Amino acid sequence: MSILTQSDPDLDLLAGYRPHGSFFFRSPRHTLLAQGVHATVPSCNAHDPVTTLSRVRATLDAAASSGHPRPIVVGALPFHGATPARLTVPGTVRWAGPRAARPEVDTEPISFATVKHVPEPEEYMRGVSTALSRMQGGPLEKIVLSRSVRLQEVRGADTTALLRRLVHNDPEAYVFAADLLGGRVLLGASPELLVRRSGALVSSFPLAGSAPRLVDPALDDAAGRALLGSDKDLREHAVVVRAVAEALDPFCAELTVPEEPSLVRTATMWHLGTEITGRLASPETSSLHLAMALHPTPAICGTPTALARRTIGEIEEFDRGFYSGSVGWCDASGDGEWAVTIRCAEVSPWEIRLYAGAGIVPGSTPEGELAETSAKFRTLLRVLGVDRDL
């Protein structure tokens, strides 16, 4: 396979994307299109970081020895420990600026025969009630419970067109498309940076606390202001920020954590966000190393982590797969970016699986958390042309 590393800020890399052979990642800084597979990292998982880092390092070193000019690892890490990561060294790597995309105007809308909720909305609310009862007087501070909507017997699911719409709709989002096994593509537009490393500089931008965007501008602004003053959401956010800072601190000679969150807007949601920045103590610490140290954050799992993860396994009825994992890239020097895998779907020729979750803390309500997950589905529903809540 030919090996190419190319950088041109004006390239339209979306034009070169093809499912089942490409990895696409657009951040606010740049766009990456990787194609082909030069090497596959042997089976590993973020829950075994020592083995994962060793196998990634060996795969990158072998690629460099074979003449690859700038080997990088791209792909996705799952939520659960039993699911193998999907990491490869691509054969062709191209970089461009974070340009917006033209909207697709002449594509056929998708159609589907049935909708399957996993769990059903009523069961999801019962799960939230169960979680809230376990928090009373116990050590569990927060838990994130998710649900999936599966569109079945799908027709017209053009992954390339869906990706272009995601890039167009959310110019500041981390938009990604990663091949999975079985002919599936992990597709999404995440608002949340798990971690970025650029030389000695490291940053993370955890989000927690959410509210849906509204059509009326005045009401929408009021919803954002209300979120910024919400005691429940501020407490939820503080739990996440504290955990991310504690996870990064051992790796950093300096770490800056703002005292107050800021408002972050996407096309469909308001979020509370805090940008945490630092300077690494050792150049040996890679972005992938940091991503695995942070995963899973309380933003997608809960706290204490082990108890929240165990409780998720007892309440949720499905395997999250790569939802609430991370997706991104890491080069041989250790630089890279990893986004939290939210606002996403797994797309296959016959089915589309959408995922959304909500953080439950004391003060949450089952109806409120169900409404929050419905609002979060809208990011993907909009690009699918589905004009209703699920």
N, C-alpha and C positions, 0 to 999 in steps of 0.2 A: 504493500500500500504506500502511495506517495505521502510524504509528510510535509505540511505547510504551516507556517505561523505567519499571519498577515495582520497588519493593523492599518486602518484607514478610517478616520472619524466620520467620513461621509458615506460609507458603505450602507446600503439597505440590506442588512443581514436577514431580515424577515423574508426577503425575496428568495433566499437560498435555503430556507428551512424546509425540510421534508420529514414527516413522521417516520418512525422506524428506521433510524439511521442518523438522527441529529439530536443535539442537546442545545437548547436555547436558554439564555439567562440575560435579562435586561435589568440593570440596576439604575439608580439615579446618576451613576457615574459613567457607565459604559454598557455596551452590549457585547455578548459573547455568543458566537455560533461555532459549535464543535461538531464535526461530522466524521463518521466512520469509527472503528475501534482498532487502535493500535495494540492495546492490551487491556485485559480485564483484571481488576484487583480480586484476588481469591476471596472466597466467602468470608465475610466479617460483619461486625455490627458495632454500633456506637456504644453498646453496653459492655463491650470488651475493648477498651481503647488501646491497651498495650498491643494486642494482636493486630488491631486495625491499623494503627500507626506504623507498625513494623511492616505489614504487607503493602501498605501504600508507599512507604519509603522504598521498599525493594522493587516495586513495580515502576516507580518513577526513575530509579537508578538504572534499571534495565532498559527503559525507553531511551534515556540519555545515552547509554552505552551503544545503543543501536543506531544513533545518529539523529534522534529527535531534537530539534533546535531549542524548543521550550516546552518540555513535557508538563502537562497539568493533569490533575485528576478532576473529573466532573461527575455529578450524579446526585443521588439522594440517599439520605439516612432515614430509616423507619422509626416509628414510635416504640414498638415493642421489641424486646430482646430476641424473640424467636424468629423475627423476619430478617433475612440477610440484607445488607446494604447493596445498593446498585451503583457501583463506582467503576469508571473506566478511564483509560488514557486514550483520548481520541487521536485519530490520524491527522485530521485537518482542524486547525484552530484559526479563527478569524475574529478580530476585534473591531468595534466601531463605537461611535459616540452614542449617548442615550436618546437617540432621535425618536420622535413620536411616529405613529403609523397612520397611514391613510385608513379611514373607515371602510369596511367592506359594504358595498351598496347593492351588489347584484347576486349575493349568495342565497341559495335556497335555505329557508328556515328548517331546523330539525323537526322531526316528528317522532312520537313515541306512543306505544300502545298502552302502557300501564305505568303507574307510579307506586313504588314500594317504599314505605317508611320503616327504617330500622334504627331505633324502636318506633312504634307508633307514638304520635304526640302525647297521648294520655299516659303511656308507659314512661315516656321521657320525663313528664312532670312528676310521676310517682318516684322516679329515680332521684330527681332533685329533692323531693321531700325526704327521701331516705338519707341523702347526703346531709341535709340540714339537721336532721335528728341526730346524726352521728357527730356533728360538730358541737352539740350542746354539752358543755363541760368536759370535752375531750381534747386531745392534742391536734386534731385536724383543723387547720386554719382556713384552707381553701382547697377546692377540688374543681377540676374542669371536666364537665360531662358533655359528650358530643353525641351527635346523631347523624345518620346518613339518609339521603334520599336517592333512590335508584330509579332512573328512567330506563325502562326496558323496551325491547324490540324497537331500537332506535334506527332512524333513517336520516341521512343527510348530515351526519356528524363529521364535518370537514375540519380536522384538527388545525390545519394551517389557517383557515379563515377564523376559527375561534381564537387562535393565538393572536392574530392581527387585531381582532376586536379588543382583546384584553390589553394589549399594548396601547391602543388608541384611547380606551376608556379610562385608564389609570396611569397617567404619565409619570407619576412618582413611585409607582409600585415596583416590587421585585417580581417581574413576570418571567415565568419559566415553563419549559416543556421538556420533560425527560422521559426517555423510553423505559418502560418496565417490561418484565417478562410477560409472555402470553398475549402479545400484541396490544398491550395497553400503553397509554401515554399519560403521565402525570402532568396536569396542566393547571396553572393557577396564576394569581396576581396577589402576592402577599404584601401587606403593608409593613411587615415587621422584619427588621434586620436582627438576626441572631448574633452575628459577629462579623467584623471586617478586620483584617490585618493588612497593613501597608508599611513594610519595614518594621520599625519598632512601635509604630502607632497602632492602637487597637481601639475599636469602638463597638458598642452594642446599643440597640435602641428598643428596649422592651416596651410592649404595649399591654395595657390591662385597664379595664373600664371602658365600656362602649355604649353608644347610643346610635340609633338609625338616623341617617340624613332625611330631611323633609323637603318637599317640593317648594313650599313657600319660603323665600329667603329670610324673612323676619323670624318665622317659626324655627327655621333651620339654625339660625344664629342663636336663638334662645335655647335650643336643644344643646348646642355646644357649650354655652355658658352654664347651663344647668349641670351638664356632665362634669365640668371643671369644679363645680361647687358641691358635688354629690359626696356625702360622707361615705356611703357604701362603696362607691367606685374608687374614691381616694384610698380607702383602706385596702381594697383589692389590689390597687396599683402599688401601694407601698410594700406589700408582701413580695411582689414580683421584683421590684427594684432592689430590695434588700438581698434577695437570693442571688440575683445576677451579679451584684457588686461583690458578694461574698465568694462566688465562684471565680470571678476574675482576679480578685485581690492577690491570691498566691502567685499569680503569674506576672504581676505588674510591679514595677519600681515606683510608679505614680498612678493614681486612680482618682478621677474627678466624677463626683455624683451630685448633680443638681438637687437642691432641696425641694423644688416644686416641679410637677409635671407640666408639660405643654399640651395643647390641643393638636391632634393630628387628624386630618380629614382625608377620606378616600371618596370614591364616587358614590358609595352607598352608606358609609359609616363614619361616625366620630369616634376617636379613641383618645385616651390619655397615654402620653408617651414621655419617656425620659431618656435622653441621650447620655450614655455613660462612656467616658473616654479614658484612655490610659496609655502608659508607655511600658512596653514589655521589659522585664528584667533580663531575659535571655533570648538571643536570636534563634535558638533552637525550638522555640514554641511556635508551632505553625497555626494557621487559621483553623485547620481541621482539628488539631489538638484542642484549641479553645472551644470549637463547636461541640465537641464531645464532652468537654468539662461542663459546659452550660446545659446540655441536653439531659433530661427534659426540664425546661424552666417552669416555674409556677404558672406562667401565662398559658401553658397548654397541658399541664399536669396537675399541679397543686402543691401544697406544702403542709407538713413535712413530705418530701418527695416520695420516699419509700411507702409511707402510709397512703398517700394520695394515689400512687400508681396501683397499689394493691386494691384499694377501694374502687378505682375505675374498673379493674378486672372483675370485681364482684357485681357491679351495677350495669355496666355497658354490655350490650348484647352482640357486639360485632368486633371484628379485628380492624383497627384503624389503618393498618398497612402503613403507607407513607404519609398519611395525613398526620399533622402535628409532629412530624419529624423535621428534617431540614434538607435544603437543596442548595447547591452552589458549586464552588470550585476551589481548588488549592494548587498552587504551582510548586515547583521544586524548591524555591527559596522559602516557602511557607506562607507567602502572601495569598490572600483569597477572600471570598465573601460567601457567607451562608445565611440564607433567609429561612425563617420559620415557615413550614409548609402548611399554611392556612389559606382560606379563600381558594380552594382547589377542588379538582375533580379528577377521577380516573376515567379516561375516555377509551372505549373500545368500539369496534364496528357494530356491536349489538347492544351495548349498555353504557350508560354514563352514571357514575357514582359521585355524588356531591357530598361534601362533609362540612359540618359547622359545629362549634362548641361554645360553651359559655362558662365563665368562672363563677362558681357558687361560693359565697361567703355568708356569714350571719347577716341577715337583712335581705338576702335574696328571696325571690318568690318563684314558685314553679311556673306561673303564667309569664312572669317577666323574663325568665331564662329561655322559655320556649319562644317568646317573641324575639329575643335577641338572636337566637340561632336562625329563625326565619329571615331576619334582616340580613344576616351574614350570607345566607344562600344567594342573595340578590346579585352579588358580584358575578357569579357564574350564570345565574338564570338570565341576566341581561344579555350576555353574549350568546346564549343559546336561543334567545328570542322568546323566552317563556315569561309571559306578563302576568304572573300571579305568585302569591306566596305559597310556600310548601312547608 
